[in-house]
Amino acid sequence: MSKSARMSTLIKPPKVAWNPTERRLLRAAGIADLRDVARRAVPRMVFDYCDGAADSERSLSRARETFANIEFQPSVLRDVSHLDTSRTVLGKRQKLPFALAPVGFNRVMHAEGEPAVASVAQQFGIPYSVSTLATTSLADVAAAAPEGRHWFQLYFAEDRAMVKELIALAEEAKFDTILLTLDTPISVPRRRDIRNGLTIPPSMSVGTIAEAFLHPGWWMRQWRAGTPSPQVLKATGGSASDMIKRVFNPRLSIDDVEWLRGAWSGKLVAKGVQSVADARRVADVGVDGVWLSTHGGRKLDRAPVPVELLPHVVDEVGDRVEVLVDTGITSGADIVAAIALGATAAVVGRAYQYGLMAGGRRGVVRAMEILSREIEVTMKLLGVSSVGELNRSHVRFR
């Protein structure tokens, strides 16, 4: 072979994307890169609504720092030529050991909204959690991903008739799991949203409208799609503001959890558990899963770090219920660490939302490609060939 021929085998033309959004997504090597693209793609108030956390944002920063400080303990001389990343979660096998968390008002982030996320979740074989504050109806989410697995995040309103209506919607749309949110007895405005003048439901001042015009792509998509509104709650009647106020329940108690267990025949997960004692209480009334969560650090400032609680909760109730965990997850390596510490599945929120803001459905696909690749690489370098092999011997807190 000639020298020029040998060189030609080494030089390969780069993949060319003529669409500027595609070019930006292709250059995103990690979730942090997607975050940077998202920050430039949408108005500040939209980015901050997704990216921000409660008060000083310590709950979120401490969770991220904890994941960053988990040290892996790899084993060498292991055959990792074949890899199984699948996992059984709440009774069903899925391709990857994580799920997508519920986030309200997806169509504010990008006009494609919840249907785009649902279709990507279906493509990658993982569950998608739809928020009570979703801007697409449960029926339309199900129609967008007819072969996908859908979970419904429920705020348990004081009015049980309203709760029954929401349960009926989930049942009719063939959602198989309800995620009962326990950590939000009241609505809490975040500092970034206050500074930006953002309200829920979204409304914009003259200043925010002017800032939005600096992002013409976002603005045009929103103009064509119309004003985002809470479509799941629409079925319960009233104005958008009234509907949202009604879903928060400062009187929520363990009796309500027990009532819901009797009213819902599918899987039931208690979301927002932040202590071993509360994990035990909800397990005692028959939930199928405990979701350790601080709502992405968006409610209580200085809240416990869910992944630190994880092994203690697993030791206490892991023989009775499945344990899920979120908050602070920014990579596939974080997901692997959570599974090794005993989680049935990890749950990611901001990671896919950055993708949604960065490029709609294409951006969510990119986020999933990044996370799945990082999971595979981490597992192989740890010396494990299946998710089921992961255990606490593979990790330690520094």
VEXDREN-2710 file (C-alpha; in Angstrom, 1 decimal):
% VEXDREN-2710
k/r/px/py/pz
1/MET/0.0/0.0/0.0
2/SER/1.3/3.4/-0.9
3/LYS/2.0/6.1/1.6
4/SER/-0.9/8.2/0.2
5/ALA/-3.2/5.2/0.4
6/ARG/-2.3/4.6/4.0
7/MET/-2.9/8.2/4.8
8/SER/-6.3/8.1/3.2
9/THR/-7.4/5.3/5.5
10/LEU/-6.5/7.5/8.5
11/ILE/-8.2/10.7/7.3
12/LYS/-12.0/10.5/7.4
13/PRO/-14.2/13.5/6.7
14/PRO/-16.1/14.7/9.7
15/LYS/-19.9/14.3/9.9
16/VAL/-21.4/17.4/8.4
17/ALA/-24.6/18.9/9.7
18/TRP/-26.0/21.8/7.6
19/ASN/-28.6/22.7/10.2
20/PRO/-27.1/25.0/12.9
21/THR/-29.1/23.3/15.7
22/GLU/-27.8/19.9/14.5
23/ARG/-24.2/21.2/14.5
24/ARG/-24.5/22.5/18.1
25/LEU/-26.0/19.2/19.2
26/LEU/-23.3/17.1/17.5
27/ARG/-20.6/19.1/19.3
28/ALA/-22.2/18.4/22.7
29/ALA/-20.0/15.8/24.3
30/GLY/-21.7/15.8/27.7
31/ILE/-24.8/17.1/29.5
32/ALA/-22.8/20.2/30.6
33/ASP/-22.4/21.0/26.9
34/LEU/-26.1/20.6/26.3
35/ARG/-26.8/23.0/29.2
36/ASP/-24.6/25.6/27.5
37/VAL/-26.5/25.2/24.2
38/ALA/-29.8/25.4/26.0
39/ARG/-28.8/28.6/27.8
40/ARG/-28.2/30.3/24.5
41/ALA/-31.3/28.9/22.8
42/VAL/-34.0/30.1/25.1
43/PRO/-34.9/33.3/27.0
44/ARG/-33.2/33.6/30.4
45/MET/-36.5/33.3/32.3
46/VAL/-37.1/29.9/30.6
47/PHE/-33.6/28.6/31.2
48/ASP/-33.7/29.7/34.8
49/TYR/-37.1/28.1/35.4
50/CYS/-35.6/24.8/34.5
51/ASP/-32.1/25.2/35.7
52/GLY/-32.8/27.0/39.0
53/ALA/-33.4/25.6/42.5
54/ALA/-34.7/26.7/45.8
55/ASP/-33.4/29.8/47.6
56/SER/-29.6/29.5/47.8
57/GLU/-29.7/26.4/45.6
58/ARG/-27.6/24.5/48.2
59/SER/-29.9/21.4/48.0
60/LEU/-29.0/21.1/44.3
61/SER/-25.3/22.0/44.5
62/ARG/-24.8/19.6/47.5
63/ALA/-26.4/16.8/45.6
64/ARG/-24.2/17.4/42.6
65/GLU/-21.1/17.6/44.7
66/THR/-22.0/14.3/46.5
67/PHE/-22.3/12.5/43.1
68/ALA/-19.0/14.1/42.0
69/ASN/-17.3/12.8/45.2
70/ILE/-18.4/9.2/44.8
71/GLU/-15.4/7.1/43.9
72/PHE/-15.6/4.0/41.7
73/GLN/-13.8/0.8/42.7
74/PRO/-13.2/-1.1/39.4
75/SER/-12.4/-4.7/38.9
76/VAL/-10.0/-5.7/36.1
77/LEU/-9.5/-8.9/34.1
78/ARG/-13.3/-9.2/33.5
79/ASP/-15.0/-10.1/30.2
80/VAL/-17.0/-7.0/29.2
81/SER/-17.2/-7.8/25.5
82/HIS/-21.0/-8.2/25.9
83/LEU/-23.0/-5.7/27.9
84/ASP/-26.5/-5.8/29.2
85/THR/-27.8/-2.4/30.4
86/SER/-31.4/-3.5/30.8
87/ARG/-33.2/-3.5/34.1
88/THR/-36.6/-4.6/35.5
89/VAL/-38.3/-1.5/37.1
90/LEU/-41.7/-1.7/38.8
91/GLY/-42.5/-5.0/37.0
92/LYS/-41.4/-4.2/33.5
93/ARG/-38.1/-4.8/31.7
94/GLN/-36.5/-1.7/30.2
95/LYS/-33.4/-1.0/28.0
96/LEU/-31.6/1.3/30.4
97/PRO/-31.5/1.7/34.2
98/PHE/-33.1/5.1/34.5
99/ALA/-36.3/7.0/33.8
100/LEU/-37.3/10.5/32.9
101/ALA/-38.6/12.7/35.7
102/PRO/-41.7/14.8/35.5
103/VAL/-41.2/18.4/34.6
104/GLY/-44.1/20.9/34.3
105/PHE/-44.8/23.2/31.3
106/ASN/-42.5/21.4/28.8
107/ARG/-43.9/23.5/26.0
108/VAL/-42.4/26.6/27.6
109/MET/-39.0/25.0/27.1
110/HIS/-39.7/24.0/23.5
111/ALA/-43.0/24.1/21.6
112/GLU/-42.6/20.4/20.8
113/GLY/-43.1/19.7/24.5
114/GLU/-44.2/16.5/26.2
115/PRO/-45.0/14.5/23.0
116/ALA/-41.4/14.9/21.8
117/VAL/-40.0/13.7/25.1
118/ALA/-42.4/10.7/25.2
119/SER/-41.4/9.6/21.7
120/VAL/-37.7/9.7/22.6
121/ALA/-38.3/7.8/25.8
122/GLN/-40.1/5.1/23.8
123/GLN/-37.2/5.0/21.3
124/PHE/-34.7/4.4/24.1
125/GLY/-36.9/2.0/26.0
126/ILE/-37.3/3.9/29.2
127/PRO/-40.3/5.3/31.2
128/TYR/-41.4/8.9/30.9
129/SER/-43.1/10.6/33.9
130/VAL/-45.7/13.1/32.9
131/SER/-46.4/16.0/35.3
132/THR/-49.8/17.1/36.7
133/LEU/-48.7/20.5/35.2
134/ALA/-48.0/19.1/31.8
135/THR/-48.9/21.2/28.8
136/THR/-50.1/18.2/26.8
137/SER/-53.0/15.9/27.8
138/LEU/-52.3/12.4/29.1
139/ALA/-54.2/11.0/26.1
140/ASP/-52.1/13.0/23.6
141/VAL/-48.8/11.9/25.3
142/ALA/-49.9/8.3/25.1
143/ALA/-50.8/8.8/21.4
144/ALA/-47.4/10.3/20.7
145/ALA/-45.7/7.2/22.0
146/PRO/-48.2/4.3/21.8
147/GLU/-45.5/1.7/22.5
148/GLY/-43.9/3.7/25.4
149/ARG/-44.2/3.3/29.1
150/HIS/-45.9/6.3/30.8
151/TRP/-46.0/7.2/34.5
152/PHE/-48.2/10.0/35.9
153/GLN/-46.9/12.4/38.6
154/LEU/-49.8/13.3/40.8
155/TYR/-50.3/16.2/43.1
156/PHE/-52.9/15.1/45.6
157/ALA/-55.4/18.0/45.8
158/GLU/-57.5/18.6/48.9
159/ASP/-60.5/17.9/46.7
160/ARG/-60.6/14.2/46.3
161/ALA/-63.1/14.5/43.5
162/MET/-60.4/16.3/41.5
163/VAL/-57.9/13.5/42.4
164/LYS/-60.4/10.9/41.2
165/GLU/-60.7/12.8/37.9
166/LEU/-56.9/12.8/37.4
167/ILE/-56.7/9.1/38.3
168/ALA/-59.4/8.4/35.7
169/LEU/-57.5/10.3/33.1
170/ALA/-54.3/8.2/33.8
171/GLU/-56.3/5.0/33.7
172/GLU/-58.0/5.9/30.5
173/ALA/-54.6/6.8/28.8
174/LYS/-53.2/3.4/30.1
175/PHE/-50.6/4.9/32.3
176/ASP/-49.3/2.0/34.5
177/THR/-47.8/3.9/37.5
178/ILE/-48.8/6.9/39.6
179/LEU/-46.0/8.9/41.3
180/LEU/-47.6/10.5/44.3
181/THR/-45.7/13.7/45.1
182/LEU/-45.2/14.2/48.9
183/ASP/-42.7/17.1/49.1
184/THR/-44.8/20.0/47.8
185/PRO/-47.5/20.9/50.3
186/ILE/-47.2/24.5/49.1
187/SER/-46.1/26.3/45.9
188/VAL/-42.7/27.9/46.4
189/PRO/-41.4/30.7/44.1
190/ARG/-37.7/30.4/43.4
191/ARG/-35.4/33.4/43.5
192/ARG/-34.4/33.2/39.8
193/ASP/-38.1/33.2/38.8
194/ILE/-38.8/36.2/41.1
195/ARG/-36.0/38.2/39.6
196/ASN/-37.1/37.3/36.1
197/GLY/-40.7/38.1/36.8
198/LEU/-41.8/34.6/35.7
199/THR/-45.1/33.4/37.1
200/ILE/-46.8/30.0/36.9
201/PRO/-48.8/29.7/34.7
202/PRO/-46.3/31.6/32.6
203/SER/-46.8/35.3/31.9
204/MET/-44.4/37.8/30.6
205/SER/-43.7/41.5/31.4
206/VAL/-42.6/44.0/28.7
207/GLY/-39.0/43.3/29.8
208/THR/-39.2/39.6/29.4
209/ILE/-41.0/39.9/26.0
210/ALA/-38.2/42.1/24.8
211/GLU/-35.6/39.5/26.1
212/ALA/-37.6/36.8/24.3
213/PHE/-37.2/38.5/21.0
214/LEU/-33.5/38.0/21.3
215/HIS/-34.3/34.3/20.7
216/PRO/-36.4/34.5/17.5
217/GLY/-36.5/30.7/17.0
218/TRP/-38.0/30.1/20.4
219/TRP/-40.4/33.0/20.0
220/MET/-41.7/31.9/16.6
221/ARG/-42.2/28.3/17.7
222/GLN/-44.2/29.6/20.7
223/TRP/-46.2/31.9/18.5
224/ARG/-47.2/29.1/16.1
225/ALA/-48.0/26.7/18.9
226/GLY/-50.0/29.1/21.1
227/THR/-49.8/29.9/24.7
228/PRO/-48.8/26.9/26.8
229/SER/-51.3/25.9/29.5
230/PRO/-51.8/23.0/31.9
231/GLN/-53.7/20.6/29.7
232/VAL/-53.9/17.7/32.2
233/LEU/-55.6/20.0/34.7
234/LYS/-57.9/21.5/32.0
235/ALA/-60.2/18.5/32.4
236/THR/-60.9/19.5/36.1
237/GLY/-62.2/23.0/35.1
238/GLY/-61.4/26.6/36.2
239/SER/-58.8/29.1/35.1
240/ALA/-55.2/28.1/34.8
241/SER/-54.3/29.9/38.0
242/ASP/-57.1/28.4/40.0
243/MET/-56.3/24.9/38.8
244/ILE/-52.7/25.2/39.8
245/LYS/-53.6/26.6/43.2
246/ARG/-55.9/23.7/43.9
247/VAL/-53.3/21.0/43.4
248/PHE/-51.2/21.8/46.4
249/ASN/-52.4/20.3/49.6
250/PRO/-50.9/21.3/53.0
251/ARG/-53.2/18.7/54.7
252/LEU/-51.7/15.7/52.8
253/SER/-51.3/12.8/55.2
254/ILE/-50.5/9.1/55.3
255/ASP/-54.2/8.5/55.2
256/ASP/-54.3/10.0/51.7
257/VAL/-51.5/7.6/50.6
258/GLU/-53.5/4.7/52.0
259/TRP/-56.7/5.9/50.2
260/LEU/-54.8/6.2/46.9
261/ARG/-53.4/2.7/47.3
262/GLY/-57.0/1.5/47.4
263/ALA/-58.2/3.7/44.6
264/TRP/-55.4/3.0/42.1
265/SER/-54.9/-0.6/40.8
266/GLY/-51.6/0.1/39.1
267/LYS/-48.1/0.6/40.5
268/LEU/-47.9/3.3/43.2
269/VAL/-44.7/5.2/44.0
270/ALA/-44.2/7.6/46.9
271/LYS/-42.2/10.5/45.4
272/GLY/-40.3/13.0/47.6
273/VAL/-39.3/10.8/50.5
274/GLN/-36.4/12.4/52.4
275/SER/-35.9/10.2/55.4
276/VAL/-35.6/6.5/56.4
277/ALA/-38.6/6.9/58.8
278/ASP/-40.9/8.2/56.0
279/ALA/-39.7/5.5/53.7
280/ARG/-40.8/3.0/56.3
281/ARG/-44.2/4.7/56.8
282/VAL/-45.1/4.7/53.1
283/ALA/-43.8/1.1/52.7
284/ASP/-46.1/0.1/55.5
285/VAL/-49.2/1.2/53.6
286/GLY/-48.4/-0.8/50.5
287/VAL/-46.7/1.4/48.0
288/ASP/-44.7/-0.4/45.3
289/GLY/-41.8/2.1/45.3
290/VAL/-40.1/4.8/47.3
291/TRP/-38.6/7.7/45.3
292/LEU/-35.9/9.5/47.2
293/SER/-36.2/13.1/45.9
294/THR/-35.9/16.7/46.8
295/HIS/-37.8/17.7/43.7
296/GLY/-34.5/18.5/42.0
297/GLY/-33.5/20.7/44.9
298/ARG/-36.4/23.0/44.0
299/LYS/-38.5/23.1/47.2
300/LEU/-36.7/22.9/50.6
301/ASP/-33.3/24.6/50.7
302/ARG/-30.6/22.6/52.6
303/ALA/-32.6/19.4/52.1
304/PRO/-31.0/16.0/52.6
305/VAL/-29.0/14.6/49.7
306/PRO/-31.1/11.7/48.3
307/VAL/-28.1/9.6/47.1
308/GLU/-26.6/9.8/50.6
309/LEU/-29.9/8.4/52.0
310/LEU/-30.1/5.7/49.4
311/PRO/-28.1/2.9/51.0
312/HIS/-29.8/3.5/54.4
313/VAL/-33.3/3.4/52.8
314/VAL/-32.5/0.3/50.8
315/ASP/-31.3/-1.5/54.0
316/GLU/-34.5/-0.5/55.8
317/VAL/-37.2/-1.2/53.1
318/GLY/-35.4/-2.5/50.0
319/ASP/-36.8/-6.0/50.6
320/ARG/-40.4/-4.7/50.4
321/VAL/-40.3/-1.9/47.9
322/GLU/-38.2/-0.7/45.0
323/VAL/-36.2/2.4/45.6
324/LEU/-35.6/5.2/43.0
325/VAL/-33.5/8.3/43.4
326/ASP/-33.0/11.6/41.7
327/THR/-31.5/15.1/42.2
328/GLY/-28.0/16.0/41.1
329/ILE/-27.6/13.4/38.3
330/THR/-25.6/14.9/35.5
331/SER/-24.1/11.9/33.8
332/GLY/-24.3/8.3/33.0
333/ALA/-21.6/7.7/35.6
334/ASP/-24.0/9.2/38.2
335/ILE/-26.7/6.7/37.1
336/VAL/-24.3/3.8/37.5
337/ALA/-23.2/5.0/40.9
338/ALA/-26.9/5.2/42.0
339/ILE/-27.6/1.6/40.9
340/ALA/-24.4/0.4/42.6
341/LEU/-25.7/2.0/45.9
342/GLY/-28.9/0.0/45.7
343/ALA/-31.3/2.0/43.5
344/THR/-33.7/0.1/41.3
345/ALA/-33.4/3.0/38.9
346/ALA/-32.2/6.5/38.8
347/VAL/-34.3/9.4/37.5
348/VAL/-33.1/12.3/35.5
349/GLY/-34.8/15.6/34.9
350/ARG/-32.7/18.6/34.0
351/ALA/-30.4/16.5/31.7
352/TYR/-33.2/15.8/29.2
353/GLN/-34.7/19.2/29.6
354/TYR/-31.4/20.8/28.6
355/GLY/-31.7/18.8/25.4
356/LEU/-35.4/19.8/24.9
357/MET/-34.4/23.5/25.2
358/ALA/-31.4/23.1/23.0
359/GLY/-33.1/21.4/20.1
360/GLY/-36.6/20.0/20.8
361/ARG/-36.9/16.3/20.1
362/ARG/-33.4/16.2/18.5
363/GLY/-31.9/17.6/21.6
364/VAL/-33.6/15.0/23.9
365/VAL/-32.3/12.3/21.6
366/ARG/-28.8/13.8/22.0
367/ALA/-29.2/13.8/25.8
368/MET/-30.2/10.1/25.8
369/GLU/-27.3/9.2/23.5
370/ILE/-24.9/10.9/25.9
371/LEU/-26.3/9.2/29.0
372/SER/-26.5/5.8/27.4
373/ARG/-22.9/6.0/26.1
374/GLU/-21.6/7.1/29.5
375/ILE/-23.5/4.2/31.2
376/GLU/-21.9/1.7/28.8
377/VAL/-18.4/3.1/29.2
378/THR/-18.6/3.3/33.0
379/MET/-19.9/-0.2/33.3
380/LYS/-17.2/-1.7/31.1
381/LEU/-14.4/0.2/32.9
382/LEU/-15.8/-1.0/36.2
383/GLY/-15.6/-4.6/35.0
384/VAL/-19.3/-5.4/35.0
385/SER/-21.2/-6.8/32.1
386/SER/-24.8/-6.3/33.4
387/VAL/-26.6/-3.8/35.5
388/GLY/-27.5/-6.6/38.0
389/GLU/-23.8/-7.1/38.8
390/LEU/-23.5/-3.6/40.2
391/ASN/-23.3/-3.4/44.0
392/ARG/-21.7/-1.4/46.8
393/SER/-18.3/-2.9/46.3
394/HIS/-18.1/-0.8/43.2
395/VAL/-18.5/2.6/44.9
396/ARG/-17.5/4.5/48.0
397/PHE/-18.2/8.0/49.3
398/ARG/-15.1/10.0/49.7
END
